[in-house]
Amino acid sequence: MVNGTEKDQQHTPLPWALDAPGAAEDIAAIAAGQALHPLVAHWQAKAQVRRIAHTGGHLLLHHWPAAAPVSASAPASATAQAQQGTKAPVLLLHGGSGSWTHWVANLADLTAAGHAVWAVDMPGFGGSDPVPGQQDVDDTLPLLAQMLEQCFAAQAVQLMGFSLGGFTAGLLAAAYPHLVRQLVLVGAPGLGLRDKPIYRLQGWRHLPDPQAQLLRHCHNLGALMFADKRRIDRDTLALHVANVRCDRLPRRRLAATDALRQALGHITCPVHAIYGEQDVIYSGLWLQVQACLQGHARQFQRLHLLPGVGHWAQYEQPTAFAQAVLPLLL
């Protein structure tokens, strides 16, 4: 939902001093999507990047091998190869108006635990082109399935999706069950438990002033993504703005339906769910969420709630998220 007033935006200040040296230039760079979060720069440099051609352009994937622990008895490369041979790969799907960087705070924990990690920019987001005629994420399922078959051959993946990515992951696992070994839903919508959202987002694209745009972005992060607004710092804002500027599907609406709930009954693999307890998507409805998942998913395992955490749980509290998710992964 996009709405809001000037009074609303005045209550969400920018997270740094406006009179600091170079502040105006920094604001302009962030608003233009040209500022890089240090963690994004770090993991971008370490990634193996792959582009898969499709009829509308390319699909962008980033890959990080499992990190090898220090071992006196085996070379690091041999240890990493052995770990990757025993653990199913983890494929990450990002949230709406996002990219692989929605997972940037979790890559160290996942790779250190011995998982080879892949993160895809879904079609129409980040560095991936939309498929021809794409209206919503359901139009991308054949391409995502093709990508899985091409990258992982006969090996089923552990599929973990955040928000819109969780919604998409559920649809993908239902339509192509042989490609998914287990499914982890993180802050996923699509259960049909609210008639309308309880948060209010503010439009920003029409504003000519970079500072005014960033004030709207700060408001939106606080309204939807975080329980603790102190997590909205300069680098987080830069990451978010770089992502939302690359969203080519602003009119998508499917995630506001109960399409994920309908898909759950067709998913044959184990299903886990992780939400921040303060996630505005379903805050106050956790008994209904639990009942919905248990009642519709054939192999539902458990609902994990992270106390005091909002929608972007894996970024707001990456340590708590790692403690919840790592024991679930094979």
C-alpha positions as CSV (number, residue, x, y, z in Angstrom):
1,M,0.0,0.0,0.0
2,V,1.4,3.4,-1.0
3,N,0.2,6.3,1.0
4,G,1.3,8.9,3.6
5,T,1.5,12.5,4.4
6,E,4.3,15.1,4.9
7,K,3.6,14.9,8.6
8,D,4.3,11.1,8.5
9,Q,7.6,11.6,6.8
10,Q,8.8,14.2,9.3
11,H,8.7,11.6,12.1
12,T,11.4,9.4,10.3
13,P,14.6,11.5,10.1
14,L,17.6,10.5,8.1
15,P,20.1,8.4,10.1
16,W,23.0,10.9,9.9
17,A,23.7,14.6,10.5
18,L,22.6,16.7,7.5
19,D,25.2,19.4,8.3
20,A,28.1,16.9,8.2
21,P,30.8,17.6,5.5
22,G,29.8,15.9,2.3
23,A,26.3,15.0,3.5
24,A,24.6,16.6,0.5
25,E,26.8,14.6,-1.9
26,D,26.2,11.4,0.0
27,I,22.5,11.9,0.1
28,A,22.4,12.4,-3.7
29,A,24.5,9.3,-4.3
30,I,22.3,7.1,-2.1
31,A,19.1,8.5,-3.6
32,A,20.5,7.6,-7.0
33,G,21.3,4.1,-6.0
34,Q,25.0,4.7,-6.4
35,A,26.2,4.1,-2.8
36,L,27.4,0.6,-1.9
37,H,26.9,-1.1,1.4
38,P,30.3,-2.4,2.6
39,L,29.0,-6.0,3.1
40,V,27.6,-5.9,-0.4
41,A,31.0,-4.9,-1.8
42,H,32.7,-7.6,0.2
43,W,30.4,-10.5,-0.9
44,Q,30.1,-9.2,-4.5
45,A,33.9,-9.4,-4.8
46,K,33.9,-13.0,-3.4
47,A,31.0,-14.2,-5.6
48,Q,31.1,-16.4,-8.7
49,V,28.6,-14.6,-11.0
50,R,26.6,-16.5,-13.6
51,R,24.2,-15.1,-16.2
52,I,21.6,-17.4,-17.8
53,A,20.1,-16.2,-21.0
54,H,16.4,-16.2,-21.5
55,T,14.0,-14.7,-24.1
56,G,13.8,-11.4,-22.2
57,G,17.5,-11.0,-21.4
58,H,19.4,-12.6,-18.6
59,L,18.9,-14.1,-15.2
60,L,21.6,-13.1,-12.7
61,L,23.0,-15.6,-10.1
62,H,25.6,-15.2,-7.4
63,H,27.4,-18.2,-6.0
64,W,29.6,-18.7,-2.9
65,P,31.3,-22.0,-2.1
66,A,31.2,-23.4,1.4
67,A,33.9,-21.9,3.5
68,A,36.6,-24.4,4.5
69,P,37.4,-24.5,8.3
70,V,41.0,-24.4,9.3
71,S,42.3,-28.0,9.2
72,A,45.8,-29.2,9.8
73,S,45.1,-32.6,8.2
74,A,43.6,-31.5,4.8
75,P,44.1,-28.6,2.4
76,A,41.4,-26.0,2.6
77,S,40.2,-26.6,-0.9
78,A,39.8,-30.3,-0.3
79,T,37.9,-29.7,2.9
80,A,35.5,-27.3,1.2
81,Q,34.9,-29.8,-1.7
82,A,34.2,-32.6,0.8
83,Q,31.6,-30.4,2.6
84,Q,29.9,-29.3,-0.6
85,G,29.7,-33.0,-1.6
86,T,27.7,-33.9,1.5
87,K,25.4,-31.0,1.9
88,A,22.6,-30.0,-0.5
89,P,23.1,-26.6,-2.0
90,V,21.1,-23.7,-0.6
91,L,19.3,-21.4,-3.1
92,L,18.1,-18.0,-1.8
93,L,15.2,-16.0,-3.2
94,H,15.0,-12.3,-2.1
95,G,12.0,-10.2,-1.2
96,G,9.9,-7.8,-3.2
97,S,11.8,-4.7,-4.6
98,G,15.0,-6.6,-3.7
99,S,17.9,-8.6,-5.0
100,W,20.5,-11.1,-3.6
101,T,21.6,-8.4,-1.2
102,H,18.6,-9.1,1.0
103,W,20.7,-12.0,2.2
104,V,24.0,-10.2,2.6
105,A,24.1,-10.4,6.4
106,N,23.6,-14.2,6.3
107,L,26.2,-15.3,3.8
108,A,29.0,-15.7,6.3
109,D,27.0,-17.9,8.6
110,L,25.7,-20.1,5.8
111,T,29.0,-20.6,4.1
112,A,30.8,-21.1,7.4
113,A,28.4,-23.9,8.2
114,G,29.5,-25.8,5.1
115,H,26.8,-24.8,2.7
116,A,27.3,-23.9,-0.9
117,V,25.1,-20.9,-1.4
118,W,23.4,-19.5,-4.5
119,A,21.3,-16.4,-4.7
120,V,19.3,-15.4,-7.7
121,D,18.0,-12.0,-8.7
122,M,14.4,-13.0,-9.6
123,P,13.2,-11.8,-13.0
124,G,12.3,-8.2,-13.0
125,F,14.4,-7.4,-9.9
126,G,18.1,-6.5,-9.3
127,G,20.3,-7.5,-12.2
128,S,17.8,-9.8,-13.8
129,D,15.6,-8.9,-16.8
130,P,11.8,-9.7,-16.7
131,V,10.5,-12.4,-18.9
132,P,8.4,-11.2,-21.8
133,G,4.9,-10.3,-20.8
134,Q,5.7,-10.8,-17.1
135,Q,3.0,-9.5,-14.8
136,D,3.8,-11.2,-11.5
137,V,6.1,-13.8,-10.0
138,D,4.0,-16.8,-11.2
139,D,5.1,-15.9,-14.7
140,T,8.7,-16.6,-13.7
141,L,8.3,-20.2,-12.5
142,P,9.2,-22.0,-15.7
143,L,12.4,-19.9,-16.0
144,L,13.4,-20.5,-12.4
145,A,12.8,-24.3,-12.8
146,Q,14.9,-24.2,-15.9
147,M,17.7,-22.4,-14.0
148,L,17.5,-25.1,-11.2
149,E,17.8,-27.9,-13.8
150,Q,20.6,-26.2,-15.6
151,C,22.7,-25.3,-12.5
152,F,22.1,-28.3,-10.2
153,A,21.4,-31.2,-12.7
154,A,19.6,-33.9,-10.8
155,Q,20.4,-32.6,-7.4
156,A,17.4,-31.1,-5.5
157,V,18.1,-27.9,-3.6
158,Q,17.3,-26.5,-0.2
159,L,15.1,-23.5,-1.2
160,M,14.9,-20.5,1.1
161,G,12.8,-17.5,0.3
162,F,12.3,-14.2,2.0
163,S,8.9,-12.3,1.8
164,L,8.0,-12.3,-1.9
165,G,10.8,-14.8,-2.5
166,G,9.2,-17.1,0.1
167,F,5.9,-16.8,-1.7
168,T,7.7,-17.5,-5.0
169,A,9.6,-20.4,-3.5
170,G,6.4,-22.0,-2.3
171,L,4.8,-21.8,-5.8
172,L,8.0,-23.1,-7.3
173,A,8.1,-26.1,-4.9
174,A,4.5,-26.9,-5.6
175,A,4.8,-26.8,-9.4
176,Y,8.2,-28.5,-9.6
177,P,8.4,-30.8,-6.5
178,H,11.3,-32.9,-7.8
179,L,13.6,-29.8,-7.8
180,V,13.2,-28.9,-4.1
181,R,14.6,-31.0,-1.2
182,Q,13.2,-28.8,1.5
183,L,11.6,-25.4,1.7
184,V,12.3,-22.6,4.3
185,L,9.8,-19.8,4.2
186,V,11.0,-16.5,5.8
187,G,8.5,-13.8,6.4
188,A,6.4,-15.2,3.5
189,P,3.0,-13.6,2.6
190,G,0.2,-15.3,0.6
191,L,-1.7,-17.1,3.4
192,G,-4.8,-14.9,3.0
193,L,-5.0,-14.0,6.7
194,R,-5.5,-10.2,6.3
195,D,-7.9,-8.4,4.1
196,K,-5.5,-5.4,3.8
197,P,-2.1,-4.5,5.2
198,I,-1.8,-2.7,8.6
199,Y,1.2,-0.7,7.4
200,R,1.4,2.4,5.2
201,L,4.1,2.9,2.6
202,Q,4.9,6.3,1.0
203,G,5.6,6.9,-2.6
204,W,8.9,8.4,-3.6
205,R,9.5,8.2,-7.3
206,H,7.6,11.5,-8.0
207,L,9.8,13.5,-5.6
208,P,12.6,15.6,-7.3
209,D,14.5,16.2,-4.1
210,P,17.0,13.4,-3.1
211,Q,16.6,14.2,0.6
212,A,12.8,14.0,0.4
213,Q,13.1,10.7,-1.4
214,L,15.4,9.3,1.4
215,L,12.9,10.4,4.1
216,R,10.3,8.4,2.3
217,H,12.6,5.4,2.1
218,C,13.4,5.7,5.8
219,H,9.7,5.7,6.6
220,N,9.0,2.7,4.5
221,L,11.8,0.7,6.0
222,G,10.5,1.5,9.5
223,A,6.9,0.8,8.5
224,L,7.4,-2.6,6.9
225,M,10.9,-4.0,7.3
226,F,12.2,-3.4,10.8
227,A,10.9,-3.6,14.4
228,D,13.9,-1.8,15.7
229,K,14.2,1.4,13.7
230,R,17.8,1.9,15.0
231,R,18.8,-0.6,12.4
232,I,18.0,1.9,9.6
233,D,21.5,3.3,9.2
234,R,23.2,4.9,6.3
235,D,24.5,1.6,4.8
236,T,21.1,-0.1,5.2
237,L,19.4,2.8,3.5
238,A,21.9,2.6,0.6
239,L,21.3,-1.1,0.1
240,H,17.5,-0.6,0.2
241,V,17.4,2.3,-2.3
242,A,19.7,0.5,-4.7
243,N,17.3,-2.4,-4.7
244,V,14.0,-0.6,-5.0
245,R,15.2,1.5,-7.9
246,C,15.7,-1.7,-9.9
247,D,12.1,-3.0,-9.3
248,R,10.5,-3.3,-12.7
249,L,7.3,-5.0,-11.4
250,P,5.7,-2.3,-9.2
251,R,2.1,-3.5,-10.0
252,R,2.4,-7.1,-8.8
253,R,-0.5,-8.1,-6.6
254,L,-0.4,-11.9,-6.3
255,A,1.3,-12.0,-2.9
256,A,-1.7,-10.2,-1.4
257,T,-3.9,-13.3,-2.2
258,D,-4.0,-16.7,-0.6
259,A,-2.0,-18.3,-3.4
260,L,0.7,-19.7,-1.1
261,R,-1.9,-21.3,1.1
262,Q,-3.4,-23.0,-1.9
263,A,0.1,-24.1,-3.1
264,L,1.1,-25.7,0.2
265,G,-0.9,-28.9,-0.3
266,H,1.0,-29.6,-3.5
267,I,4.4,-29.3,-1.9
268,T,5.9,-32.8,-1.1
269,C,9.1,-31.8,0.7
270,P,9.5,-30.7,4.4
271,V,8.4,-27.1,5.0
272,H,9.8,-24.8,7.7
273,A,8.7,-21.2,8.5
274,I,10.6,-18.4,10.2
275,Y,9.1,-15.0,11.0
276,G,10.0,-12.1,13.1
277,E,7.5,-12.0,15.9
278,Q,6.9,-8.3,15.2
279,D,6.5,-8.8,11.4
280,V,3.7,-6.5,10.4
281,I,2.6,-9.0,7.7
282,Y,1.1,-11.3,10.3
283,S,1.8,-9.7,13.7
284,G,-0.9,-10.8,16.2
285,L,-2.0,-13.7,14.0
286,W,0.6,-16.3,14.8
287,L,-1.9,-18.9,16.0
288,Q,-3.7,-18.5,12.6
289,V,-0.4,-18.7,10.8
290,Q,0.5,-21.9,12.7
291,A,-2.9,-23.5,12.0
292,C,-2.7,-22.5,8.3
293,L,0.7,-24.0,7.7
294,Q,-0.1,-27.1,9.7
295,G,-3.4,-27.6,8.0
296,H,-2.2,-27.2,4.4
297,A,1.4,-28.3,4.1
298,R,1.9,-32.0,3.9
299,Q,5.2,-32.1,5.7
300,F,5.1,-28.9,7.8
301,Q,7.9,-29.0,10.4
302,R,7.7,-25.9,12.7
303,L,7.0,-22.2,12.9
304,H,10.0,-20.3,14.3
305,L,9.2,-16.9,15.7
306,L,12.2,-14.6,16.4
307,P,11.3,-12.3,19.4
308,G,11.4,-8.6,18.9
309,V,12.2,-8.9,15.2
310,G,10.4,-7.4,12.2
311,H,9.8,-8.5,8.6
312,W,13.4,-8.4,7.4
313,A,14.3,-10.8,10.2
314,Q,17.5,-12.2,8.7
315,Y,19.0,-8.7,8.3
316,E,17.7,-7.1,11.5
317,Q,18.9,-10.0,13.7
318,P,21.3,-12.2,11.7
319,T,22.7,-14.0,14.7
320,A,19.2,-15.0,16.0
321,F,18.3,-16.0,12.4
322,A,21.4,-18.2,12.0
323,Q,20.5,-19.9,15.3
324,A,17.1,-20.7,14.0
325,V,17.9,-21.7,10.4
326,L,21.2,-23.5,10.5
327,P,19.9,-26.6,12.4
328,L,17.2,-26.9,9.8
329,L,19.5,-27.2,6.8
330,L,20.7,-30.5,5.6
